[in-house]
Amino acid sequence: MMRYDLLVKGGTLVLPYHGEVRADLAVRDGRIVAIGEDLDGGAEVIDAAGKIVLPGAVDAHFHLGIYRDLGVDAFEETRSCLVGGATTVLSYFRTGQHYLDRTGPYQTILPEVLRAVAGRAWTDYGFHLAPMTSGQIDEIPALVAGHGITSFKYYMFYKGFDLAANSRDARAFTMSDEYDLGHLYLIMEKLAETQAAHPGRRLSLSLHCEQSELMRVFIDRVRAGGAPQNLRAYAQARPPLTEQLAIAEAAVLAGHTGVEINLLHLSSAEALEAAARTPARRETTLHHLCLDHDDLDARGGLGGKVNPPIRTREHNEALWAGVADGRIDWVASDHACCLEEHKGDDLWPARPGFGGTALLYPVLFSEGHLRRGLPLTRIAEVAAANPARAFNLWGRKGGLAVGFDADLTVLDPALTRTVTTDLLLSGQDHCPFEGVRVTGWPVTTVVGGRVAFHEGKTAGEPSGSYLHR
């Protein structure tokens, strides 16, 4: 008689906060039920000898449906997650332009979002919501209690620009009333009030920190300066100073209200320095760790336009140092499927964002572990355990321990591949990492005890579930 539904045999298990252990791992009914030597009795067996077994990554910064149909995006982009070893997605959603291109109460819109994604996601998934209107701020207590939404968002530059920084008609873009620091303060006030009613959960506000008034000055200078309007120009138009000041503004308000904040996609040495002086939890992305705007400009095109901008090698290395020494809490993809037709040839109307979730563990292993000596436990912490802790998923997600969901990925540490668009199994038709050689790729990804990806192909059908946090 088979004792287990699945056995992962002979791999090196990476246990966040603890270390590495050579052991077998057993799964039954979608949960990890045993870790030990010489386990047997598995209905299905994965030979992980010579390979590394990591907890499924929790990609905590995602944008399902920002530029495409939500259901299509859920299917194709969570499929791409499996390539990079991500088994949980936490996606940002807001009203206004893009996404559903309308506004209204979340009590009406969120069920529509959940219906669109249900049955189409390969990973488990949850949502962070952005209160764009005063009415949506009032919905925060109901969203926490009724839908398990425990994390919210405010975009600091939206008070002066649209998403592409091509228009200053912010009100038309946000479809909101007043989207200024007063609005931010009201979100924090309501969130603090709601937190008091839920002492067992961490309610938090995530912040996109770029200061719009300063952006206006620098964007005007760059557009009038006569230099090529490329990714270097975009970085100059949104310099680190705008991040520094926005972080300071957010920290003052958070300190006054007592709200926990998350500082998203830190892109510069200056932003990291400013963020490290706050009690906030701090995030960076793969592209801010690895990409340089001059390299991308040399290849041509605007595929690398993203907010905040891609910067330089010096900023890359400063952020890697933050990952190593703990000033960065987690690394995410900020995955936003954006087709070349939406980039075009003109910098300012080009839509920002691109996919990257398929590179989460590969880049962290290749660039972090092999090149910079990051311990495997640290990689598992920044990719899985720390975001799980921040967003009320720890105990289910982010670790390899008895009782946790059986979400894991088996990585071949010797497998070297050159990044191509097709390799990533995304709906996106370009990739800023194209042509980069990366060593260390997942060969099998398991979601809820079921093999969902093996040797470059998906297995079965999407079976991801909504996470009530």
N, C-alpha and C positions, 0 to 999 in steps of 0.2 A: 504494500500500500504506500502511495506517495504521501509523504508528510508535508511537503511544501509545494506551492504552485510554481515557484521559481527559485533556483539556486544560482548565485554568482560565485564561482569557484576560483580560488587561488590568486586573487588579485591583491594589490596593495590598497587597503581601504584608508582614505584620508578623513580623519575625524576632526572637525573644526574645534579649536581650543585645546586639543589633546595631542594629536600626533598621527603617525602612520602605523598601521598594523597589517601584517600579512594574514589574511583570514578569509573564510567563506562567509557569505551573507545569504540568509534565507528569507523568503517572502511568502506570506499567506494572506489571502483576502485583502490585497492591496497595501499591506503594512509590513514593515520589517519585523520579523518575529524571533530571529536568532542571528548571532554573530559568533563564530567559533571555528575550530579546526575540524577538518574531515567531516563536514556535514554531508549527509546524503539524503536521498528520497525526494528529489525534485522532479516534478512533472516536466519542467523545462530547465535546462542547464546552460548557463553562459560560462564559457571558459575564459577567465580573465587572467590567466597566467602571464606574467610579464607585462601586465597592464595596470593602470591606475584607476581605482574606483572612487569617484567623487560624488558628493551629494548633488542632486540636480540643482542647477543654478536657478536663483530667483532673480529674474531680470526685472528690476523694480522701476525701470523708466522706459516706457513703451508708448506708442501712439497708434493704437488700432483704429483704422477708419478715418484718419485725418484727411487723406486726399482721395480715398477710394471707398467703394461700397464696404460697409462694416463687415458683412458676412464674408465677402471674398477676402478681405484683409485678414480676418480672423483665421480663415483656413490656410491661406498661403504664408502668412507671416509667423504664425505659431508653428507651422511646419518647419520654417527656417530655424526656429529656436532649437529644434531637436538636433540639428547639425552641430550647434555650438554647446550642447549639453544643458540647455535651459529647459526646465520642466514646469516652471511657474512664471507667469507674466502678470505684472501689475501695470495696467495701462492708464494713462491720463485721458480724461475726457472733459470737454467743456461745451457750452453752447456758443453761438456766434458763428462767424464765417468759418468755412471748412467743417469737418465732421458732418453734422446733419444740416448745417447752414440755416439754423433757426434758433430761436430762444424759447423759453417757457419754463415751467416748473419741472424740477427733476422727478417729482412724483409721477409725472406723465412721461417724461423723456427716458429716465433710467430703465423702466420696464421694457421700453422699445429697444433700447441698446442691448439689454440682456437677452431678449428674444432673438435679435439679429445674430448674436454670437453663439447661442446655445446649439450644441451639436456640431459646431464647425471648428472648434479649437482643439488642437493636438495636445496642448498643455492645460494645466489648471490655470485659472485666471481670476483676477479681481480688478477693481477700478479705483483710482484716485479721482475725485471730482473737484472741479473749480467753480466756486460760487461767483458767477459773473454779474449777478443782479442782487439788489437788496432782498428781493423775495427768496432767492436761492439761499442766501445767508440764513434766513429764518428756517429753512428746511434742514439745516445741519443736524439738529437733535433727532429728527425722524429718520434721516439717512443712516445715522449711526445705529439707532435702535432697530430699525426695520430691515436694513439691507447690509448691515455689517461693514459699512464704509467708514474707515477709521483714519483716512488720510485725505487731505484736501490740498488745493494749490492756488497760488496767486502768481501772476505773470507781471513782474514789475515794470516792464517796458511797454505793456499794452496801454498804459495811460497816455502814451504819446504816439504810438505807431501801430501799424498792422503787423502781421506775422513776418512778412518779407522786409519790413522797414521801407516800404515803397510808398506808403500813404500815411498821412498824419490825421486822417479822419478816424480816430480810434473808436469813437462812439459807434459809427456805422459798422466797424469791424467786430467789436465786442457785443453789439446789440444790447448794451446795458445802459444804465442811467449814469451813475458816477463811478468810474473805475480808477480811483486815485488812492493816495495813502490813507485817506479817510475810510475808503472801502476796505482796504487791508486791515485797518484797525478794527472795524466792525466784525470782520471775519474772525480775527483773533479773539475779540471779546466774546463772541458767541461760542467759539471753540473752547475757550477756557471755562465758560459756564457749563458746556456739555461735558467736558472732561470731569468736572466735579461729580457728575451723575454716573460716571463709568470709571471708577478708580482702578479697576483691574485691567484696563486697556490703555495703550498709549495712543492718544489722539494727537495728530501732528499736522502741521501745515508745511508743505513743500514750496520752495520759492525759486523762481527763475530770476536771478539777480543781475539786472542791467538797468542803469539809471537813465530814464528816457530824456530828461532835459539835457544831460551831457551828450547823449547820443545825437541829439538834434545838432549840436554844435559841430561835432566831429563828422557826422554824415554830410552836412552842408560843405564843410571844408574839403572833404574827399571828392565829393561830386563836382565841385568847382575847380579842383586843383589841376586837372588836365592829365593826371596819371592814368594808366590803364585801369579800367574798372573790373578788377579781377578779385580773387580770393585774398590777396595781400591787401588790396584796398578795403575789402570788407572788414578785415581784422583791424585796420587802422581806423575805420569808421565806428567800431565798437571796441575801443581799447580796454585794457584791464582796469583802468581808472573807473569805468562805468560799473564794473563788477564790485570793486572795492566799496564805492559809495553806497550802492544798493544793499550790500551786505550789512554795512553799518546802519543804514536806515531800518532794515528789517530786524536787526539785533536789538536796537533800542525799543522798538514796539513790542517785540517778543519778551524782552526783559520786563517791560511794564505790565504786560498782560499775563505773563507766566505760561505762555503757550510754548510747546515744544516745536521746533522748526527743523526742517531738512533743507540744506543748501545744495541745490542741484547742479549737475554738470559743471563743476568748477573747471575753468579753462586756462588759468594763468597762475604763475607764481604769486602774484600780488593778491589774487582772489583767495588762494589757499592760505596765505599768511593772514589775511583779514578774517577768514572763516575760522582758522585755528584759535583765534582769540575769543571765540564765542562758544557757548555750550551746545551749539547745534550739532546735528549729525550731518556728515559731509559726503558728497558723491562726486565722482568724476566718471568720464566715459572712455571707452576704448579709443575713440578718435582723438580726444584731447590728450590721451597718453601717447599716441603713436604718429599722428599725421602732422605734416608741416605745409603751410600754405604755399610756399615757394615750390616745393616738390609737385604739389597738385597743379599749380599754375603752369609749370613746365610741361605737364601732360596735356594741358588745355581743357576747356570746358568749365562748367559751374557745378558739377556733380557734388563737390565738397562744400557747397554753401550750407551752413548750419548755424544755429543760434545756441550759445555764443559761438563766435567764429573759431575755425581752426587757426592755431597760432604757430609757434616755432619750436625747434628742437629744444631750446633752452627751457621753454615752458613744459614741454613733454617730460623732460628729466626732473624738473621740480615736482611735477605731479607724481611721477614714479616714486620719488623719495617720500612723498606723502602717503602713498600706498604702503610702502615698506615700513614706515615708522608709526603708522596708526593714525595720522592726521586725516587720512581719507578712510571713511568707514566702509564704503562699498563702491564697486565699479558696475556700471550698467551700459546698455547699448544706446539708449535714447532712440530706439528703432522707429523710423517713420518711413514707410515705403513711399518713395517719391520718384516718379518716372522721369526719364530724360525730357519728355515733352513738356513737363512742368518746370524744368530748369531753364531751357531755352538758351539764348545767347546774350541776354541782357541781365547784368548783375542784379539790378534792383527789383524787377518784378519776379525774378527766379524764386521759386518756392524753396524754403530751407528744409533741411533734413534728408536723411537717407537711412537705409537699413544697415544693421551690423550685428544683430543678435547671434547669427551663425558663427561669429568669431569670438564669442565671449570666453569660453575656456581655451580655445586654441591660441588666442593672442596672449592671454594671461599666462599660459604655460610656456609658450615660445619666447615671448618678450620679457615676461616677469620671472619665471623660474629658470629657464635655460640661460638667458642672457644676463639677468640681473640678480640671480640667486635668491629670489623670493621663495620661502619654504612653501611646500604644497599646502600645509595647513593654513597659511596666510591667504593663499589663493582661494581655498574653499571658504574662508571667512568672508572675503570681500565679494565673492561671487554668489554666495548662498546663505551662510549663517547670519551675517550682519544685517542684510536687508530683511531676512525673515524675522529677526528680532525687532527691527525698527517698525515693521508693519504688521505685527500681531499674528505671525505665522509660525513662530518658533514652537517646537513641540510637535509640529506636523511637518514643516518644511525646513530645509536648510542644513540638515544633518543626517548622518548615518548612525542611527541608534534604534534599539528595540522600541517599538511603538510609533515611530515616525512613519509617514507615508513612504512607500517604496518608490521614491523618485531618485534616480541616480543615473550617472553616465560612466561608461567604461572608455577610458582614453588610452590610445596607443601612443606611448611617449616617443616612439621612433618613427612614426608616420609623418613624412614631410610632403606637403602639397603646396602648389602655387594657387593662390586665391584667384578664382574666376567667378563670374556672375552666376553661371550655371551650377557651380558647386554648392552654392548657398541655399538652394531650393526656395528662394523668395520670388515674389512676383515682380520685384524690381529689375530693371533692365540695365543697370550699371552698378558699379561698386567702387568707392574711392580707394579701397584696399587692393584693387585688381593688380595682379602681377607680383604681389608680395609672397615670398616663400615663408611658410609657417610650419613649424614642427610640433606635433602633438595634437591629434584630432580624436574626438569621440568616434568610436566605431559602433557603439550600441548605446541607446538612450531609453531608459525605462520610466514610464509615467504611471504611478499608481499600481505598480507591480506588473504592468503590461509592457512588453517590448513594443515601442512605438517607432523606433528607428534602428536600422541595422545595416552596416556596410553601405552607406550612402543612399539608402532608400527607406521610405516610410513603410510601416507594417500595419496592416489592418485599417481601421477607420478612426477618425478623431473621437476621443473619449474624455476630453478635458471637462472639468467641472468648475462652476462658479465658487469662489471662496468667500464665504461670509466671515469677515474678520472681526 
